[in-house]
Amino acid sequence: MSAKKLQLESMSLDDLWSLHEEISGILSDRIKAEKHELEKRLAVLGGGMAVSADASGSGVSPNAKVRRKYPRVLPKYRNPHTSETWSGRGKRPRWLVAAVKSGRRIEDFRIGDASPKLRQRA
């Protein structure tokens, strides 16, 4: 290592500066390539929600859609054993699927016909 150090110390300022610029260029190219590879891996892991490398630095992809806020939905069905509730949206909970398979009707679990304002939120 001391031989390389002696070579660098004997170089002119212009030669050192050009060497510095060359090394900086190579480093920046490798950093960009590594960042691109990491962003591709992140996109695969995150379901395509990769962070873009735009100059604004906002951290959000310009193609990303802003998800709108949905109003809270009151529960429509209640498990009488555990007081778990389900709003009727999305996948049916396991307790309701099991009860329907055992012969009960989904309407048996419906929460009373009270007005929506009087019903408590889950």
N, C-alpha and C positions, 0 to 999 in steps of 0.2 A: 504494500500500500504506500510506503514511503516513496517508491519510485514514481508512482502516479502523481503523488503530491508534488514531487520535484518537477515533474513535467508541467503540471499546472502552474507552478510558481514561475517557471521560466517562460511561459507563454505571454504574448503581448496582451494589452488591454482589449484591443479589437478582436483578437482571437478568442479570448475568454468570453467576451460579450456575445460573439456569434455562437460559441458553444452553449452559452446560457440560453439564447433564443432557440436553438435547435432542441435542447433538452426540454425547455418549456413547451414547445410545440408538440413534441412526442408525448409528454406527460398529459397535456390537455386532450390530445386525441385518445389516449388510453382511458382517461377518466370519462370522456364522453361515451366511449364504447362500453365501458363497464356500467355506466349509469343507464344506458339504453338497454343492456341486458337485464339489469335489475328491474327496470320499469316493465319490461316484457314479462318477467317472472311475477311481478306484483299484479299485472293485469290478469294473468292466468289464475293466480290465487284469489284475487279480489273480484272475480266475475266480470272483468273488463272495466273496472272503475279505476284505471291507471291515472296517476297524477301526471299532468302534462308538463313538459319542460319549456313552458312559454316564458317570455321575458318579463311578463307582468308579475310573476311569482305569486299569483293568487292562490295556487295550490289546488284549483279545481279545473278539471278539463273543460274546455269551451264546448265540447259536444255533450257534456253531462246534463241531463234534464233535472230541473229542480222539482223535487217531489212536493206535491201540494199537501196541505194539512187537511186531514179528514176529521169530521166531527166525531166526538166520542159516541159510541153506540151503547145503548142500555142493554142489559142482558134480557133474553127472552126465555131461557131455559135454566132450570136449577136442579142440581143433583140433591135429592132429599137427604142423603146420608152424609155428605161432606160439605154441603152448601156451596159447591163449585158452581159457577155460572158459565153460560155460553150465550153469545149475542145472536147466534144464528148465521154468522158470517164465517167464511173460511172452513177449514177441515173440521169435521165433527170430533168432539173430544172422545177419548177412549171410553169413559164411563157411559156416554150416551150410545155409542156403537154397541157396547156389550149389552146394554139394557134392551136395545131394539132387537138384537139377535136373540135375546132370551124370550122375546114375544111381547114385550111392552110396546106401546105406541109412543111416538115422539111427543104427541100432545099431552101425554100424562105428566111430562116434566115442564110444561109451559108455566111460566110465572103468571100469577093472577091478572085479571083484566083491569087492573087499576090504571088510572090515567098515567101517561108517561111522566108527568111532572111529579107525581106522588111516589113513583118507584125510585128506590135508592140505586145509586150507581155502584157497580162492582169495583 
